[in-house]
Amino acid sequence: MADRNDEEEARRILERVDRESDMAAPVARMARRARDHFSAAEADPDDRIEIWGTRIGRALALAIVLLILWTFFQYLLRGG
């Protein structure tokens, strides 16, 4: 009985190592974190105002950062 449990545990560990060693795993994890961040996954699901306020605020923040970066690169390309 203990041998069977050990084999199952070893199989689970090997599968986990295989999943974590996959080169696409960090990219998938980063994409999942970004999706959860912009969809306000951590907000109270019963409070729709908080969810939408968080989503709108984060979308506006992203738009502002992109605008600042675009303006900065335009400035650099014009030669200061």
PDB file of N, CA, C and O in Angstrom:
ATOM      1  N   MET A   1       0.823  -1.189   0.000  1.00  0.00           N
ATOM      2  CA  MET A   1       0.000   0.000   0.000  1.00  0.00           C
ATOM      3  C   MET A   1       0.868   1.254   0.000  1.00  0.00           C
ATOM      4  O   MET A   1       0.591   2.212  -0.722  1.00  0.00           O
ATOM      5  N   ALA A   2       1.906   1.240   0.804  1.00  0.00           N
ATOM      6  CA  ALA A   2       2.793   2.406   0.861  1.00  0.00           C
ATOM      7  C   ALA A   2       3.518   2.590  -0.456  1.00  0.00           C
ATOM      8  O   ALA A   2       3.796   3.718  -0.862  1.00  0.00           O
ATOM      9  N   ASP A   3       3.830   1.480  -1.132  1.00  0.00           N
ATOM     10  CA  ASP A   3       4.515   1.578  -2.421  1.00  0.00           C
ATOM     11  C   ASP A   3       3.629   2.261  -3.455  1.00  0.00           C
ATOM     12  O   ASP A   3       4.106   3.075  -4.246  1.00  0.00           O
ATOM     13  N   ARG A   4       2.361   1.936  -3.450  1.00  0.00           N
ATOM     14  CA  ARG A   4       1.438   2.554  -4.403  1.00  0.00           C
ATOM     15  C   ARG A   4       1.308   4.054  -4.155  1.00  0.00           C
ATOM     16  O   ARG A   4       1.297   4.845  -5.099  1.00  0.00           O
ATOM     17  N   ASN A   5       1.209   4.444  -2.881  1.00  0.00           N
ATOM     18  CA  ASN A   5       1.135   5.873  -2.546  1.00  0.00           C
ATOM     19  C   ASN A   5       2.419   6.585  -2.945  1.00  0.00           C
ATOM     20  O   ASN A   5       2.384   7.711  -3.439  1.00  0.00           O
ATOM     21  N   ASP A   6       3.565   5.917  -2.726  1.00  0.00           N
ATOM     22  CA  ASP A   6       4.839   6.512  -3.120  1.00  0.00           C
ATOM     23  C   ASP A   6       4.917   6.694  -4.631  1.00  0.00           C
ATOM     24  O   ASP A   6       5.419   7.711  -5.111  1.00  0.00           O
ATOM     25  N   GLU A   7       4.423   5.715  -5.381  1.00  0.00           N
ATOM     26  CA  GLU A   7       4.435   5.813  -6.841  1.00  0.00           C
ATOM     27  C   GLU A   7       3.537   6.955  -7.327  1.00  0.00           C
ATOM     28  O   GLU A   7       3.905   7.701  -8.234  1.00  0.00           O
ATOM     29  N   GLU A   8       2.364   7.082  -6.717  1.00  0.00           N
ATOM     30  CA  GLU A   8       1.455   8.162  -7.098  1.00  0.00           C
ATOM     31  C   GLU A   8       2.058   9.518  -6.756  1.00  0.00           C
ATOM     32  O   GLU A   8       1.958  10.465  -7.536  1.00  0.00           O
ATOM     33  N   GLU A   9       2.683   9.605  -5.590  1.00  0.00           N
ATOM     34  CA  GLU A   9       3.322  10.855  -5.193  1.00  0.00           C
ATOM     35  C   GLU A   9       4.460  11.198  -6.146  1.00  0.00           C
ATOM     36  O   GLU A   9       4.607  12.350  -6.553  1.00  0.00           O
ATOM     37  N   ALA A  10       5.252  10.214  -6.496  1.00  0.00           N
ATOM     38  CA  ALA A  10       6.365  10.440  -7.423  1.00  0.00           C
ATOM     39  C   ALA A  10       5.842  10.886  -8.789  1.00  0.00           C
ATOM     40  O   ALA A  10       6.420  11.774  -9.416  1.00  0.00           O
ATOM     41  N   ARG A  11       4.761  10.276  -9.246  1.00  0.00           N
ATOM     42  CA  ARG A  11       4.180  10.646 -10.534  1.00  0.00           C
ATOM     43  C   ARG A  11       3.680  12.091 -10.500  1.00  0.00           C
ATOM     44  O   ARG A  11       3.893  12.844 -11.450  1.00  0.00           O
ATOM     45  N   ARG A  12       3.015  12.481  -9.407  1.00  0.00           N
ATOM     46  CA  ARG A  12       2.536  13.859  -9.270  1.00  0.00           C
ATOM     47  C   ARG A  12       3.696  14.852  -9.252  1.00  0.00           C
ATOM     48  O   ARG A  12       3.624  15.918  -9.863  1.00  0.00           O
ATOM     49  N   ILE A  13       4.765  14.488  -8.546  1.00  0.00           N
ATOM     50  CA  ILE A  13       5.928  15.377  -8.484  1.00  0.00           C
ATOM     51  C   ILE A  13       6.552  15.529  -9.857  1.00  0.00           C
ATOM     52  O   ILE A  13       6.905  16.639 -10.254  1.00  0.00           O
ATOM     53  N   LEU A  14       6.695  14.431 -10.592  1.00  0.00           N
ATOM     54  CA  LEU A  14       7.281  14.493 -11.935  1.00  0.00           C
ATOM     55  C   LEU A  14       6.414  15.307 -12.888  1.00  0.00           C
ATOM     56  O   LEU A  14       6.937  16.069 -13.702  1.00  0.00           O
ATOM     57  N   GLU A  15       5.106  15.155 -12.796  1.00  0.00           N
ATOM     58  CA  GLU A  15       4.213  15.944 -13.645  1.00  0.00           C
ATOM     59  C   GLU A  15       4.319  17.424 -13.310  1.00  0.00           C
ATOM     60  O   GLU A  15       4.304  18.266 -14.208  1.00  0.00           O
ATOM     61  N   ARG A  16       4.425  17.747 -12.031  1.00  0.00           N
ATOM     62  CA  ARG A  16       4.556  19.151 -11.624  1.00  0.00           C
ATOM     63  C   ARG A  16       5.875  19.736 -12.123  1.00  0.00           C
ATOM     64  O   ARG A  16       5.911  20.862 -12.620  1.00  0.00           O
ATOM     65  N   VAL A  17       6.948  18.976 -11.992  1.00  0.00           N
ATOM     66  CA  VAL A  17       8.252  19.449 -12.476  1.00  0.00           C
ATOM     67  C   VAL A  17       8.204  19.652 -13.982  1.00  0.00           C
ATOM     68  O   VAL A  17       8.765  20.619 -14.497  1.00  0.00           O
ATOM     69  N   ASP A  18       7.540  18.752 -14.689  1.00  0.00           N
ATOM     70  CA  ASP A  18       7.418  18.881 -16.144  1.00  0.00           C
ATOM     71  C   ASP A  18       6.640  20.146 -16.514  1.00  0.00           C
ATOM     72  O   ASP A  18       7.029  20.867 -17.433  1.00  0.00           O
ATOM     73  N   ARG A  19       5.542  20.416 -15.801  1.00  0.00           N
ATOM     74  CA  ARG A  19       4.758  21.622 -16.076  1.00  0.00           C
ATOM     75  C   ARG A  19       5.551  22.887 -15.770  1.00  0.00           C
ATOM     76  O   ARG A  19       5.514  23.847 -16.539  1.00  0.00           O
ATOM     77  N   GLU A  20       6.267  22.889 -14.652  1.00  0.00           N
ATOM     78  CA  GLU A  20       6.996  24.089 -14.243  1.00  0.00           C
ATOM     79  C   GLU A  20       8.254  24.320 -15.069  1.00  0.00           C
ATOM     80  O   GLU A  20       8.721  25.454 -15.177  1.00  0.00           O
ATOM     81  N   SER A  21       8.803  23.274 -15.646  1.00  0.00           N
ATOM     82  CA  SER A  21      10.022  23.446 -16.433  1.00  0.00           C
ATOM     83  C   SER A  21       9.724  23.806 -17.882  1.00  0.00           C
ATOM     84  O   SER A  21      10.639  24.107 -18.648  1.00  0.00           O
ATOM     85  N   ASP A  22       8.474  23.777 -18.254  1.00  0.00           N
ATOM     86  CA  ASP A  22       8.087  24.156 -19.611  1.00  0.00           C
ATOM     87  C   ASP A  22       8.431  25.624 -19.829  1.00  0.00           C
ATOM     88  O   ASP A  22       8.152  26.459 -18.969  1.00  0.00           O
ATOM     89  N   MET A  23       9.031  25.944 -20.965  1.00  0.00           N
ATOM     90  CA  MET A  23       9.461  27.317 -21.239  1.00  0.00           C
ATOM     91  C   MET A  23       8.277  28.270 -21.391  1.00  0.00           C
ATOM     92  O   MET A  23       8.421  29.465 -21.132  1.00  0.00           O
ATOM     93  N   ALA A  24       7.132  27.780 -21.799  1.00  0.00           N
ATOM     94  CA  ALA A  24       5.967  28.640 -21.985  1.00  0.00           C
ATOM     95  C   ALA A  24       5.256  28.927 -20.663  1.00  0.00           C
ATOM     96  O   ALA A  24       4.412  29.821 -20.604  1.00  0.00           O
ATOM     97  N   ALA A  25       5.577  28.196 -19.622  1.00  0.00           N
ATOM     98  CA  ALA A  25       4.887  28.367 -18.345  1.00  0.00           C
ATOM     99  C   ALA A  25       5.035  29.779 -17.776  1.00  0.00           C
ATOM    100  O   ALA A  25       4.035  30.344 -17.334  1.00  0.00           O
ATOM    101  N   PRO A  26       6.233  30.378 -17.765  1.00  0.00           N
ATOM    102  CA  PRO A  26       6.322  31.738 -17.227  1.00  0.00           C
ATOM    103  C   PRO A  26       5.499  32.748 -18.032  1.00  0.00           C
ATOM    104  O   PRO A  26       4.905  33.665 -17.465  1.00  0.00           O
ATOM    105  N   VAL A  27       5.471  32.577 -19.337  1.00  0.00           N
ATOM    106  CA  VAL A  27       4.694  33.494 -20.177  1.00  0.00           C
ATOM    107  C   VAL A  27       3.203  33.317 -19.885  1.00  0.00           C
ATOM    108  O   VAL A  27       2.469  34.298 -19.767  1.00  0.00           O
ATOM    109  N   ALA A  28       2.765  32.072 -19.770  1.00  0.00           N
ATOM    110  CA  ALA A  28       1.359  31.806 -19.471  1.00  0.00           C
ATOM    111  C   ALA A  28       0.991  32.337 -18.090  1.00  0.00           C
ATOM    112  O   ALA A  28      -0.094  32.888 -17.899  1.00  0.00           O
ATOM    113  N   ARG A  29       1.887  32.172 -17.138  1.00  0.00           N
ATOM    114  CA  ARG A  29       1.634  32.664 -15.785  1.00  0.00           C
ATOM    115  C   ARG A  29       1.542  34.189 -15.783  1.00  0.00           C
ATOM    116  O   ARG A  29       0.678  34.761 -15.118  1.00  0.00           O
ATOM    117  N   MET A  30       2.431  34.845 -16.525  1.00  0.00           N
ATOM    118  CA  MET A  30       2.413  36.301 -16.602  1.00  0.00           C
ATOM    119  C   MET A  30       1.133  36.792 -17.288  1.00  0.00           C
ATOM    120  O   MET A  30       0.536  37.779 -16.856  1.00  0.00           O
ATOM    121  N   ALA A  31       0.716  36.111 -18.342  1.00  0.00           N
ATOM    122  CA  ALA A  31      -0.513  36.488 -19.037  1.00  0.00           C
ATOM    123  C   ALA A  31      -1.730  36.302 -18.128  1.00  0.00           C
ATOM    124  O   ALA A  31      -2.641  37.130 -18.122  1.00  0.00           O
ATOM    125  N   ARG A  32      -1.736  35.214 -17.366  1.00  0.00           N
ATOM    126  CA  ARG A  32      -2.849  34.961 -16.447  1.00  0.00           C
ATOM    127  C   ARG A  32      -2.899  36.032 -15.353  1.00  0.00           C
ATOM    128  O   ARG A  32      -3.981  36.485 -14.981  1.00  0.00           O
ATOM    129  N   ARG A  33      -1.727  36.440 -14.835  1.00  0.00           N
ATOM    130  CA  ARG A  33      -1.689  37.489 -13.821  1.00  0.00           C
ATOM    131  C   ARG A  33      -2.175  38.817 -14.383  1.00  0.00           C
ATOM    132  O   ARG A  33      -2.896  39.548 -13.704  1.00  0.00           O
ATOM    133  N   ALA A  34      -1.790  39.139 -15.616  1.00  0.00           N
ATOM    134  CA  ALA A  34      -2.240  40.386 -16.244  1.00  0.00           C
ATOM    135  C   ALA A  34      -3.751  40.364 -16.459  1.00  0.00           C
ATOM    136  O   ALA A  34      -4.438  41.352 -16.202  1.00  0.00           O
ATOM    137  N   ARG A  35      -4.263  39.218 -16.935  1.00  0.00           N
ATOM    138  CA  ARG A  35      -5.713  39.096 -17.146  1.00  0.00           C
ATOM    139  C   ARG A  35      -6.461  39.270 -15.833  1.00  0.00           C
ATOM    140  O   ARG A  35      -7.459  39.989 -15.774  1.00  0.00           O
ATOM    141  N   ASP A  36      -5.977  38.609 -14.771  1.00  0.00           N
ATOM    142  CA  ASP A  36      -6.634  38.734 -13.474  1.00  0.00           C
ATOM    143  C   ASP A  36      -6.542  40.160 -12.936  1.00  0.00           C
ATOM    144  O   ASP A  36      -7.477  40.652 -12.304  1.00  0.00           O
ATOM    145  N   HIS A  37      -5.425  40.811 -13.186  1.00  0.00           N
ATOM    146  CA  HIS A  37      -5.250  42.182 -12.703  1.00  0.00           C
ATOM    147  C   HIS A  37      -6.232  43.130 -13.392  1.00  0.00           C
ATOM    148  O   HIS A  37      -6.910  43.910 -12.723  1.00  0.00           O
ATOM    149  N   PHE A  38      -6.312  43.069 -14.712  1.00  0.00           N
ATOM    150  CA  PHE A  38      -7.170  44.004 -15.435  1.00  0.00           C
ATOM    151  C   PHE A  38      -8.651  43.651 -15.358  1.00  0.00           C
ATOM    152  O   PHE A  38      -9.506  44.495 -15.627  1.00  0.00           O
ATOM    153  N   SER A  39      -8.959  42.411 -14.994  1.00  0.00           N
ATOM    154  CA  SER A  39     -10.370  42.056 -14.839  1.00  0.00           C
ATOM    155  C   SER A  39     -10.834  42.219 -13.391  1.00  0.00           C
ATOM    156  O   SER A  39     -11.982  41.913 -13.068  1.00  0.00           O
ATOM    157  N   ALA A  40      -9.944  42.701 -12.521  1.00  0.00           N
ATOM    158  CA  ALA A  40     -10.255  42.934 -11.101  1.00  0.00           C
ATOM    159  C   ALA A  40     -10.721  41.655 -10.417  1.00  0.00           C
ATOM    160  O   ALA A  40     -11.741  41.638  -9.727  1.00  0.00           O
ATOM    161  N   ALA A  41      -9.956  40.585 -10.620  1.00  0.00           N
ATOM    162  CA  ALA A  41     -10.327  39.289 -10.055  1.00  0.00           C
ATOM    163  C   ALA A  41     -10.295  39.290  -8.529  1.00  0.00           C
ATOM    164  O   ALA A  41     -11.009  38.509  -7.900  1.00  0.00           O
ATOM    165  N   GLU A  42      -9.471  40.162  -7.919  1.00  0.00           N
ATOM    166  CA  GLU A  42      -9.354  40.160  -6.463  1.00  0.00           C
ATOM    167  C   GLU A  42     -10.437  40.991  -5.788  1.00  0.00           C
ATOM    168  O   GLU A  42     -10.567  40.959  -4.564  1.00  0.00           O
ATOM    169  N   ALA A  43     -11.204  41.726  -6.560  1.00  0.00           N
ATOM    170  CA  ALA A  43     -12.263  42.570  -5.997  1.00  0.00           C
ATOM    171  C   ALA A  43     -13.425  41.702  -5.506  1.00  0.00           C
ATOM    172  O   ALA A  43     -13.593  40.561  -5.936  1.00  0.00           O
ATOM    173  N   ASP A  44     -14.205  42.258  -4.614  1.00  0.00           N
ATOM    174  CA  ASP A  44     -15.370  41.563  -4.067  1.00  0.00           C
ATOM    175  C   ASP A  44     -16.360  41.271  -5.193  1.00  0.00           C
ATOM    176  O   ASP A  44     -16.862  42.204  -5.819  1.00  0.00           O
ATOM    177  N   PRO A  45     -16.650  40.000  -5.465  1.00  0.00           N
ATOM    178  CA  PRO A  45     -17.541  39.673  -6.589  1.00  0.00           C
ATOM    179  C   PRO A  45     -18.975  40.161  -6.408  1.00  0.00           C
ATOM    180  O   PRO A  45     -19.718  40.264  -7.384  1.00  0.00           O
ATOM    181  N   ASP A  46     -19.369  40.459  -5.183  1.00  0.00           N
ATOM    182  CA  ASP A  46     -20.735  40.940  -4.945  1.00  0.00           C
ATOM    183  C   ASP A  46     -20.861  42.448  -5.131  1.00  0.00           C
ATOM    184  O   ASP A  46     -21.973  42.972  -5.184  1.00  0.00           O
ATOM    185  N   ASP A  47     -19.730  43.155  -5.232  1.00  0.00           N
ATOM    186  CA  ASP A  47     -19.749  44.606  -5.353  1.00  0.00           C
ATOM    187  C   ASP A  47     -19.397  45.005  -6.791  1.00  0.00           C
ATOM    188  O   ASP A  47     -18.227  45.178  -7.132  1.00  0.00           O
ATOM    189  N   ARG A  48     -20.429  45.147  -7.619  1.00  0.00           N
ATOM    190  CA  ARG A  48     -20.219  45.432  -9.038  1.00  0.00           C
ATOM    191  C   ARG A  48     -19.584  46.809  -9.262  1.00  0.00           C
ATOM    192  O   ARG A  48     -18.836  46.998 -10.222  1.00  0.00           O
ATOM    193  N   ILE A  49     -19.877  47.760  -8.386  1.00  0.00           N
ATOM    194  CA  ILE A  49     -19.289  49.103  -8.508  1.00  0.00           C
ATOM    195  C   ILE A  49     -17.777  49.022  -8.314  1.00  0.00           C
ATOM    196  O   ILE A  49     -17.017  49.636  -9.063  1.00  0.00           O
ATOM    197  N   GLU A  50     -17.345  48.267  -7.312  1.00  0.00           N
ATOM    198  CA  GLU A  50     -15.914  48.119  -7.065  1.00  0.00           C
ATOM    199  C   GLU A  50     -15.233  47.431  -8.249  1.00  0.00           C
ATOM    200  O   GLU A  50     -14.146  47.835  -8.661  1.00  0.00           O
ATOM    201  N   ILE A  51     -15.859  46.410  -8.787  1.00  0.00           N
ATOM    202  CA  ILE A  51     -15.277  45.684  -9.921  1.00  0.00           C
ATOM    203  C   ILE A  51     -15.113  46.618 -11.115  1.00  0.00           C
ATOM    204  O   ILE A  51     -14.027  46.703 -11.688  1.00  0.00           O
ATOM    205  N   TRP A  52     -16.176  47.315 -11.494  1.00  0.00           N
ATOM    206  CA  TRP A  52     -16.101  48.184 -12.668  1.00  0.00           C
ATOM    207  C   TRP A  52     -15.222  49.402 -12.422  1.00  0.00           C
ATOM    208  O   TRP A  52     -14.530  49.857 -13.333  1.00  0.00           O
ATOM    209  N   GLY A  53     -15.237  49.936 -11.205  1.00  0.00           N
ATOM    210  CA  GLY A  53     -14.355  51.046 -10.887  1.00  0.00           C
ATOM    211  C   GLY A  53     -12.895  50.649 -10.989  1.00  0.00           C
ATOM    212  O   GLY A  53     -12.073  51.413 -11.495  1.00  0.00           O
ATOM    213  N   THR A  54     -12.569  49.455 -10.510  1.00  0.00           N
ATOM    214  CA  THR A  54     -11.204  48.954 -10.594  1.00  0.00           C
ATOM    215  C   THR A  54     -10.807  48.722 -12.043  1.00  0.00           C
ATOM    216  O   THR A  54      -9.708  49.094 -12.454  1.00  0.00           O
ATOM    217  N   ARG A  55     -11.687  48.116 -12.810  1.00  0.00           N
ATOM    218  CA  ARG A  55     -11.386  47.875 -14.229  1.00  0.00           C
ATOM    219  C   ARG A  55     -11.158  49.176 -14.983  1.00  0.00           C
ATOM    220  O   ARG A  55     -10.199  49.299 -15.745  1.00  0.00           O
ATOM    221  N   ILE A  56     -12.043  50.150 -14.768  1.00  0.00           N
ATOM    222  CA  ILE A  56     -11.920  51.440 -15.469  1.00  0.00           C
ATOM    223  C   ILE A  56     -10.645  52.155 -15.045  1.00  0.00           C
ATOM    224  O   ILE A  56      -9.926  52.699 -15.883  1.00  0.00           O
ATOM    225  N   GLY A  57     -10.365  52.155 -13.751  1.00  0.00           N
ATOM    226  CA  GLY A  57      -9.154  52.809 -13.259  1.00  0.00           C
ATOM    227  C   GLY A  57      -7.893  52.190 -13.827  1.00  0.00           C
ATOM    228  O   GLY A  57      -6.967  52.904 -14.211  1.00  0.00           O
ATOM    229  N   ARG A  58      -7.851  50.892 -13.883  1.00  0.00           N
ATOM    230  CA  ARG A  58      -6.660  50.221 -14.412  1.00  0.00           C
ATOM    231  C   ARG A  58      -6.532  50.410 -15.920  1.00  0.00           C
ATOM    232  O   ARG A  58      -5.421  50.531 -16.436  1.00  0.00           O
ATOM    233  N   ALA A  59      -7.650  50.438 -16.626  1.00  0.00           N
ATOM    234  CA  ALA A  59      -7.594  50.677 -18.069  1.00  0.00           C
ATOM    235  C   ALA A  59      -7.120  52.102 -18.356  1.00  0.00           C
ATOM    236  O   ALA A  59      -6.317  52.319 -19.264  1.00  0.00           O
ATOM    237  N   LEU A  60      -7.618  53.071 -17.583  1.00  0.00           N
ATOM    238  CA  LEU A  60      -7.164  54.453 -17.751  1.00  0.00           C
ATOM    239  C   LEU A  60      -5.676  54.593 -17.418  1.00  0.00           C
ATOM    240  O   LEU A  60      -4.949  55.309 -18.106  1.00  0.00           O
ATOM    241  N   ALA A  61      -5.231  53.920 -16.380  1.00  0.00           N
ATOM    242  CA  ALA A  61      -3.811  53.970 -16.021  1.00  0.00           C
ATOM    243  C   ALA A  61      -2.948  53.398 -17.143  1.00  0.00           C
ATOM    244  O   ALA A  61      -1.901  53.956 -17.469  1.00  0.00           O
ATOM    245  N   LEU A  62      -3.384  52.291 -17.731  1.00  0.00           N
ATOM    246  CA  LEU A  62      -2.646  51.702 -18.847  1.00  0.00           C
ATOM    247  C   LEU A  62      -2.622  52.655 -20.038  1.00  0.00           C
ATOM    248  O   LEU A  62      -1.585  52.814 -20.681  1.00  0.00           O
ATOM    249  N   ALA A  63      -3.748  53.287 -20.336  1.00  0.00           N
ATOM    250  CA  ALA A  63      -3.808  54.227 -21.456  1.00  0.00           C
ATOM    251  C   ALA A  63      -2.882  55.417 -21.224  1.00  0.00           C
ATOM    252  O   ALA A  63      -2.218  55.879 -22.152  1.00  0.00           O
ATOM    253  N   ILE A  64      -2.836  55.906 -20.004  1.00  0.00           N
ATOM    254  CA  ILE A  64      -1.965  57.043 -19.687  1.00  0.00           C
ATOM    255  C   ILE A  64      -0.496  56.649 -19.812  1.00  0.00           C
ATOM    256  O   ILE A  64       0.304  57.408 -20.358  1.00  0.00           O
ATOM    257  N   VAL A  65      -0.138  55.475 -19.312  1.00  0.00           N
ATOM    258  CA  VAL A  65       1.249  55.015 -19.435  1.00  0.00           C
ATOM    259  C   VAL A  65       1.629  54.863 -20.904  1.00  0.00           C
ATOM    260  O   VAL A  65       2.721  55.270 -21.300  1.00  0.00           O
ATOM    261  N   LEU A  66       0.758  54.293 -21.707  1.00  0.00           N
ATOM    262  CA  LEU A  66       1.056  54.139 -23.134  1.00  0.00           C
ATOM    263  C   LEU A  66       1.193  55.498 -23.820  1.00  0.00           C
ATOM    264  O   LEU A  66       2.062  55.679 -24.673  1.00  0.00           O
ATOM    265  N   LEU A  67       0.352  56.436 -23.457  1.00  0.00           N
ATOM    266  CA  LEU A  67       0.443  57.786 -24.014  1.00  0.00           C
ATOM    267  C   LEU A  67       1.764  58.456 -23.635  1.00  0.00           C
ATOM    268  O   LEU A  67       2.406  59.091 -24.473  1.00  0.00           O
ATOM    269  N   ILE A  68       2.159  58.316 -22.391  1.00  0.00           N
ATOM    270  CA  ILE A  68       3.432  58.894 -21.947  1.00  0.00           C
ATOM    271  C   ILE A  68       4.601  58.258 -22.702  1.00  0.00           C
ATOM    272  O   ILE A  68       5.507  58.960 -23.150  1.00  0.00           O
ATOM    273  N   LEU A  69       4.580  56.937 -22.842  1.00  0.00           N
ATOM    274  CA  LEU A  69       5.648  56.258 -23.581  1.00  0.00           C
ATOM    275  C   LEU A  69       5.681  56.702 -25.039  1.00  0.00           C
ATOM    276  O   LEU A  69       6.756  56.943 -25.588  1.00  0.00           O
ATOM    277  N   TRP A  70       4.521  56.813 -25.667  1.00  0.00           N
ATOM    278  CA  TRP A  70       4.451  57.241 -27.067  1.00  0.00           C
ATOM    279  C   TRP A  70       5.005  58.657 -27.214  1.00  0.00           C
ATOM    280  O   TRP A  70       5.762  58.940 -28.142  1.00  0.00           O
ATOM    281  N   THR A  71       4.625  59.543 -26.294  1.00  0.00           N
ATOM    282  CA  THR A  71       5.118  60.917 -26.325  1.00  0.00           C
ATOM    283  C   THR A  71       6.633  60.958 -26.130  1.00  0.00           C
ATOM    284  O   THR A  71       7.333  61.712 -26.807  1.00  0.00           O
ATOM    285  N   PHE A  72       7.127  60.152 -25.213  1.00  0.00           N
ATOM    286  CA  PHE A  72       8.567  60.092 -24.959  1.00  0.00           C
ATOM    287  C   PHE A  72       9.327  59.626 -26.195  1.00  0.00           C
ATOM    288  O   PHE A  72      10.346  60.218 -26.550  1.00  0.00           O
ATOM    289  N   PHE A  73       8.845  58.570 -26.856  1.00  0.00           N
ATOM    290  CA  PHE A  73       9.534  58.079 -28.044  1.00  0.00           C
ATOM    291  C   PHE A  73       9.432  59.061 -29.207  1.00  0.00           C
ATOM    292  O   PHE A  73      10.367  59.171 -30.000  1.00  0.00           O
ATOM    293  N   GLN A  74       8.335  59.762 -29.319  1.00  0.00           N
ATOM    294  CA  GLN A  74       8.216  60.797 -30.338  1.00  0.00           C
ATOM    295  C   GLN A  74       9.231  61.903 -30.075  1.00  0.00           C
ATOM    296  O   GLN A  74       9.846  62.413 -31.011  1.00  0.00           O
ATOM    297  N   TYR A  75       9.407  62.267 -28.846  1.00  0.00           N
ATOM    298  CA  TYR A  75      10.385  63.278 -28.459  1.00  0.00           C
ATOM    299  C   TYR A  75      11.803  62.821 -28.833  1.00  0.00           C
ATOM    300  O   TYR A  75      12.589  63.594 -29.380  1.00  0.00           O
ATOM    301  N   LEU A  76      12.118  61.543 -28.527  1.00  0.00           N
ATOM    302  CA  LEU A  76      13.444  61.023 -28.844  1.00  0.00           C
ATOM    303  C   LEU A  76      13.699  60.984 -30.359  1.00  0.00           C
ATOM    304  O   LEU A  76      14.796  61.294 -30.823  1.00  0.00           O
ATOM    305  N   LEU A  77      12.676  60.600 -31.110  1.00  0.00           N
ATOM    306  CA  LEU A  77      12.842  60.483 -32.564  1.00  0.00           C
ATOM    307  C   LEU A  77      13.036  61.855 -33.224  1.00  0.00           C
ATOM    308  O   LEU A  77      13.700  61.953 -34.256  1.00  0.00           O
ATOM    309  N   ARG A  78      12.467  62.901 -32.645  1.00  0.00           N
ATOM    310  CA  ARG A  78      12.618  64.245 -33.199  1.00  0.00           C
ATOM    311  C   ARG A  78      13.975  64.850 -32.864  1.00  0.00           C
ATOM    312  O   ARG A  78      14.351  65.877 -33.429  1.00  0.00           O
ATOM    313  N   GLY A  79      14.709  64.228 -31.956  1.00  0.00           N
ATOM    314  CA  GLY A  79      16.036  64.704 -31.621  1.00  0.00           C
ATOM    315  C   GLY A  79      16.055  65.714 -30.486  1.00  0.00           C
ATOM    316  O   GLY A  79      16.982  66.518 -30.384  1.00  0.00           O
ATOM    317  N   GLY A  80      15.060  65.679 -29.652  1.00  0.00           N
ATOM    318  CA  GLY A  80      15.056  66.510 -28.466  1.00  0.00           C
ATOM    319  C   GLY A  80      14.645  67.889 -28.725  1.00  0.00           C
ATOM    320  O   GLY A  80      14.597  68.703 -27.803  1.00  0.00           O
TER     321      GLY A  80
END
